[in-house]
Structure formats: C-alpha cells, structure tokens
Amino acid sequence: MNAAAGYGLPACSQPTATGQDFCRAVGEFEIISAVAGSGPPPPALGNAAGAALGAGPTAPWRVGWATGRLADERTVRVMRCDGVHAVLAVRNGRLVAVDAGPFGEVRALDVLDGMSTDLFKAPQNARVVGSVEAGGRVLVLTGHEARDRHWNTDRQGPDDTVRAWDLSTGEPVGEPFAVAHGRLTTVSTARADGRTLLVGGGWDGLVRVWDPATGRDVAEPAGGHQGWVTAVATARVAGRPVSVTAGEHDHHVLVRDLLSGRPAGRPLTGHSAPVLAVATTHVDGRALVVTASEDHTARVWDLATGEQLGAPLTGHGHRVHAVTTARVDGRTLVITGGWDNTLRVWDLLTGAQLADAFTGHDQPVRGVAVTTSDARPVVVARASDGLLRTWHLTEHRHGGDTVDGPGRETASLTAATVGDRRIVATGRYDGTVELWDLARPCTTRSLPGHTDTVLAGGMATAVVDGRTLLLTAGRDGLVRIADLETRETFGAPLDCRDTEPAALATVIADGRTLVLVGTRTGTVRIWDLAARQETGPPLATGDDLGVRAVGAISVDGRTTLVTGHADRTVRIWDPADRASLGRPLRGHTRAVERVATAVVDGTPVAVTTAGYDPHPRVWDLTTCRERGEPLYGHRRRIADLAVTTLDDRTVAVTGGDDATVRAWDLHTHTRIRRALRFPYRVHSVTPVDGGALLVGFAGELALLPQADLSDAPY
C-alpha cells in the first residue's frame, strides 16, 4: 500500500472501511451524531461531547445526553456500506468506499456526506479487488472468477480475470488480465520504463506484474510465500522499483526487484506472527515500509538496509490488520487498525503514539485511510461488519470527563419519578440492577439483584401507599421489589419458581395495584401487591408453549388483560373471572414478545411485537380485532416496544436490531417522521415523563427529550 502524498489522498489498496451515522440522514434514516447534542450538556458532563449525541432536526426526539464508553468526541460520521468488502479510493477528489453488488453493479459511497453513486455495471459475480492511481487516473480493479453451474471454481479455465475501470467515468481501461492459477487478493501499482504497471498477489502465493494497457505479464510470477499473498506495496530503492509483499503464514516480508523478481535485499524479519498489511512511503529520501502483524505490533523498516527503525509500535490488544501512512503538519504518520476494534496513530520516525485510540467500532478494523473534511485531516476505518467510521485526526477524544454507561448490554430498562427526581433502572444479564439519576447520567446505587438474568422486559414500577416501587423479574424465578426512595428491599420477593416467570406488568384495577406475571407454563399469575397475595388461581391460557408477553389496561372500571404467546397468537382476557374474550388473535409470524396498551380515540388498544416478525400490530380490545394495517418500517428483529405521547398524540415506539428507533401515530397508523438511527443495535426503549424517551443501545444509554414538532407535519 503506497503512502498518500498528503492527507487528501488515501494510501490505497488494503482492505477497507464502511459505516453508519450518529449525524444526518442516510437513505430513509435520520442519523444520530457522537458529537455534542442539542443544547448545553448537563453540568456533570462539562464538554464531554463523546458522551452526547446530536439528532437531526426532523426526528421526533433530540438527544439530551448519552453515555460515552463507546462514543468518541472526534467522530465525524458513521455509516453503513452495502458490502463488507469495500475498497477505499479517491473519486473526483472525494474519498469513497467502492464495492460490487451481487449482479455486478459497482457503487461508490462518499465517506463524508453518505451519498451513494452508481458507477458502472461489471460482469456478474464481480468483486472489487482494490484501487490504484495510474496515469493520472484512479482505477478500480474487479475480479471475476470462472464458476460452473454449481458455483464451484472452474478448474478447466482461468480461475480469475481482472479488469480495470476508470473510477470517474466508469469506462473500462486497457485489457483484462487472466490469473491462471489463483484468485487475485490484493493489488498495488508502480512506474517502470515509463509505464504504469500493476502488481498483484493471489491465493496461489504468487506475485504478478502486468501492463494494464495490454493485459500481459511483464515479468514472471514470483513465489516464495507460504499461503496466499496478504499484502502488496511498491517503492523505489536506488532508482529501481521494488515490490514489498507478505504471505498468509510468513513472519517476514519479501523485498524483490519488480521486473526481475529477484531479491532486492534480505527479508524483513522480526515479527513473531504472520504479517497482514504493509504500507510504503519515502521520508527524507529514504524508502520506508510499515508492516502490521498478528503479533499485535507494527514495525518500521528501511528498505535500502533492511534494518528495523526503532522499537515496535505497541498498543493494540489484538492482531493489527490494516495500516496506512500520511503526511500531516510536516510529520509522517502511521495509522493502524486492529482486531481490538480501534485505530491508533503514530509518529513514523519517533514511534510515539500521538492520540488516544480511536474507538467506536465493535468489530475488527479491516482497513484504514486518511482524507480531509473542512480542511482538517480525518481518518476513516472499515470494520468487518461493514461500518465506515470517520474521526477528526488532530482533536482530543473527550472535551471533559468521560461518562461511562452500564458497560454491558442491559436486559431491561424502566424509568420512574421519585419526589422531584427522575430515576432510571437497568437490569442486566448478570442479574444486577442499577439505578441512574436521569438528570446526571451516572449510577446512584446498585439494588439487590437476581442470581440469574433479569428478564428482557422484566421490569415495572408501581405506587403503593405513596411509595414508588421497582419490580424486577429474573430467571431465578423471583419477582423482587425495592423502594426507589430508600433503595431498600420492600418485603419478600414474589416466588414464581414453580412456574418460571417470562413476562411482567402492573395495572391498577378497582383501586388495587396488581402484579401480572406470565409464565413459561402457559399461565398468568396475578398478585395484589399491597396484600402480597394472589387474587385467585393462575389464569390458564391453554398455551403449553408459554406466555411470552403480558399487559393490561383499566378503562371506566373495566380491566382487560392481554397476553402474547409462543404460538404466535395474542389473547384477550377478563382477569376478574379468568375468562377469555374472543378467540386468539392471529397475524404475527413469530412468538409474540412484547405488549403495550393505551387508549386511542377513547378505545383501549394493545400494540404487540414478535421479534423477527418486524411489523408491530395494533388490536382493538373492545371488538377483539386487529385495528388497521401492521406498522411497517423495521427490517430486522424488534427488541423492545413502548407507548407514549407526542404533542397529545398516542404513539408506539420500537427499537431493534436494525439500530433504529421508530415511532408511529396510533390514531392514523402512520410513521412519525424519520427513524433515529444508532451506531449499535437498540435493545431497550422506555418512555420518561415529559415526552422524553430513554434508549439502551450496546452497553450505553441515551436520553432523548421531545423535539419541537410544531413547525413540521407528521
């Protein structure tokens, strides 16, 4: 990989980057940004913008605060590329991620503004191998494996055909190049004898040099590597072009004369594990190469002498998979990306690390590049999950104290008001329960927890004798109760160990606070919370597969119970006499996992979600029929559901594995504005007093106050 002449040009053809945004709109989604949110941050945050997010103006909510263990104040954008094998290249002066679709359509995604452009149509089954600069043009190289009708490699013909395309015009350049015995994996470029030559490494362990104008070899393929060629770069040493290459199982790097294939110096030895990436640059007239390895280090070498310069660059906690170099403010920098999900920046000559690690990815970094945004250098990384993340290179990670979130994904989330304070409770998969002060995003105290996982959706609040109580259900079979004012246990837990609790809800009926526990044995147990007694025998639903969700609502003295079942049905009950109201309601294609209730236009309704069936449904609890069409929008599993109000309208809110929070007007069954998109999957949503929303994503929390919707229609 060749170094950039400045930070406007990425250093070429290593595996590359992708992303999803904490910032503006990409496609149909409204994005959230990991820089300072709307309005001043809470006093406890100072200027810790890494712990706050900013929402776009067309979203139903803005962002008040968010915890920042995974956020980084330097983040410019996060966006998702369609493919996970994109190559970074410069198109018309803009850094783009280029990838090929399943039918040969090649697209470019601008890493700074998120705009996607169709470039050209390559033959079917094309894959993007890399990008190079040749003759003043940026070329994209695509590979095309010969396959039979069973999608096996056709061993009777060429394994691979490589084609070059002008990235600006989409026109083919030169002649295709046939790779006789191995798919091309990586590519670079060099100048020799007045020609621009392409240098590629393949699965067969050979390094090939060819002229793209003719499609012919200009040198015999060179071997010497164990396994496939993992990295190729070029440089000039003593006026001669050389190739610098690494192999799948090699702990060393080979330096060879580009045209003859003969060694141009001794192998660069010193790594204790295979080398995964290389990048070359010239500093003060010297040709240097940076190597990145599975041994968690990067190293800098003088190509003329074969000597290592300085100590290894250490800091990554896992294998280093990507490397590039750039010239910034008069210094040559090395940027590395690793399987510890971070990027690090080093001074090439001194070996000093120049900034805090760039964080945010939750998958290994497979490629890096450097460009500019608003005349400032930014680094770009592609993770193995297809996310492109961009950071300002020369700024600090946090402008103030870092505010850590739960650190691990929460199983359940709820909020309550205690006196003049708003409290958030999080239940985790290890059984712990923690309280958070909503005004200041920090923990206030841990509560007595469970010996097993807190159930997803297994938290509820209730008020008994003026005391605000938190109820949590765990896989240990207990429903624990705590006083949120005193932070102490409120009596003995409700024991459901014989029936295995699976869902929890509370409702006020006839002046009593009832606790509803759905069980895996197919029953609903109902307790009077104040008396600590069951109100009668368990309600038998008849579903031996179990009750997955439970909810209830009281309107005009009549209480209605709603249950969601593993058999994909929704059922409605009169809890007083344990009687079913109508037949089971069908429509979901998966087990029903969440139930929320509300009154819409004077009618009690229930909203239900069913996990990997991504379409919530609304049911009329008076007629026991579905109300309107399903609520369309999500594309993947829905993890949580809540009902709240926005501008006196009753809305359903969902969050899911597509990393979005979406809202629907239940009066009209229409989506409200654009979705909020998060950098990680959303696992919890819960309403907060005043129209706000609390969201759990990855191991973090975000508070979303209601945005001003008065000037924009639904």
C-alpha positions, 0 to 999 in steps of 0.5 A: 500500500503506497503512502498518500502524498498528503492527507487528501489522498488515501494510501490505497489498496488494503482492505477497507472501511464502511459505516453508519451515522450518529449525524444526518440522514442516510437513505430513509434514516435520520442519523444520530451524531457522537458529537455534542447534542442539542443544547448545553450538556448537563453540568456533570458532563462539562464538554464531554461531547463523546458522551452526547449525541446530536439528532437531526432536526426532523426526528421526533426526539433530540438527544439530551445526553448519552453515555460515552464508553463507546462514543468518541468526541472526534467522530465525524460520521458513521455509516453503513456500506452495502458490502463488507468488502469495500475498497477505499479510493479517491473519486473526483477528489472525494474519498469513497468506499467502492464495492460490487453488488451481487449482479455486478453493479459497482457503487461508490459511497462518499465517506463524508456526506453518505451519498451513494453513486452508481458507477458502472455495471461489471460482469456478474459475480464481480468483486472489487479487488482494490484501487490504484492511481495510474496515469493520472487516473484512479482505477478500480480493479474487479475480479471475476472468477470462472464458476460452473453451474454449481458455483464451484471454481472452474478448474478447466479455465482461468480461475480469475480475470481482472479488469480495470475501470476508470473510477470517474467515468466508469469506462473500462481501461486497457485489457483484462488480465487472466490469473491462471492459477489463483484468485487475485487478493490484493493489488498495488501499482508502480512506474517502470520504463515509463509505464504504469504497471500493476502488481498483484498477489493471489491465493496461489502465493504468487506475485504478478506484474502486468501492463494494464494497457495490454493485459500481459505479464511483464515479468514472471510470477514470483513465489516464495510465500507460504499461503496466499499473498496478504499484502502488496506495496511498491517503492523505489530503492536506488532508482529501481522499483521494488515490490514489498509483499507478505504471505498468509503464514510468513513472519517476514516480508519479501523485498524483490526487484519488480521486473526481475523478481529477484531479491532486492535485499534480505527479508524483513524479519522480526515479527513473531506472527504472520504479517497482514498489511504493509504500507510504503512511503519515502521520508527524507529520501529514504524508502520506508515500509510499515508492516502490521502483524498478528503479533499485535505490533507494527514495525518500521523498516528501511528498505535500502538496509533492511534494518528495523527503525526503532522499537515496535509500535505497541498498543493494540490488544489484538492482531493489527490488520490494516495500516496506512501512512500520511503526511500531516503538519510536516510529520509522517504518520502511521495509522493502524487498525486492529482486531481490538476494534480501534485505530491508533496513530503514530509518529513514523520516525519517533514511534510515539503514539500521538492520540488516544485510540480511536474507538467506536467500532465493535468489530475488527478494523479491516482497513484504514485511510486518511482524507480531509473534511473542512480542511482538517485531516480525518481518518476513516476505518472499515470494520468487518461488519461493514461500518465506515467510521470517520474521526477528526485526526488532530482533536482530543477524544473527550472535551471533559470527563468521560461518562461511562454507561452500564458497560454491558448490554442491559436486559431491561430498562424502566424509568420512574419519578421519585419526589422531584427526581427522575430515576432510571433502572437497568437490569442486566444479564448478570442479574444486577440492577442499577439505578441512574439519576436521569438528570446526571447520567451516572449510577446512584446505587446498585439494588439487590439483584437476581442470581440469574438474568433479569428478564428482557422486559422484566421490569415495572414500577408501581405506587403503593401507599405513596411509595414508588416501587421497582419490580424486577423479574429474573430467571431465578424465578423471583419477582423482587421489589425495592423502594426507589426512595430508600433503595431498600428491599420492600418485603419478600420477593414474589416466588414464581419458581414453580412456574418460571416467570417470562413476562411482567406488568402492573395495572391498577384495577378497582383501586388495587395495584396488581402484579401480572406475571406470565409464565413459561407454563402457559399461565398468568399469575396475578398478585395484589401487591399491597396484600402480597397475595394472589387474587385467585388461581393462575389464569390458564391460557391453554398455551403449553408453549408459554406466555411470552408477553403480558399487559393490561389496561383499566378503562371506566372500571373495566380491566382487560388483560392481554397476553402474547404467546409462543404460538404466535397468537395474542389473547384477550382476557377478563382477569376478574373471572379468568375468562377469555374474550374472543378467540386468539388473535392471529397475524404475527409470524413469530412468538409474540414478545412484547405488549403495550396498551393505551387508549386511542380515540377513547378505545383501549388498544394493545400494540404487540411485537414478535421479534423477527416478525418486524411489523408491530400490530395494533388490536382493538380490545373492545371488538377483539380485532386487529385495528388497521394495517401492521406498522411497517418500517423495521427490517430486522428483529424488534427488541423492545416496544413502548407507548407514549405521547407526542404533542397529545398524540398516542404513539408506539415506539420500537427499537431493534436490531436494525439500530433504529428507533421508530415511532408511529401515530396510533390514531392514523397508523402512520410513521412519525417522521424519520427513524433515529438511527444508532451506531449499535443495535437498540435493545431497550426503549422506555418512555420518561415523563415529559415526552422524553424517551430513554434508549439502551443501545450496546452497553450505553444509554441515551436520553432523548427529550421531545423535539419541537414538532410544531413547525413540521407535519407528521 
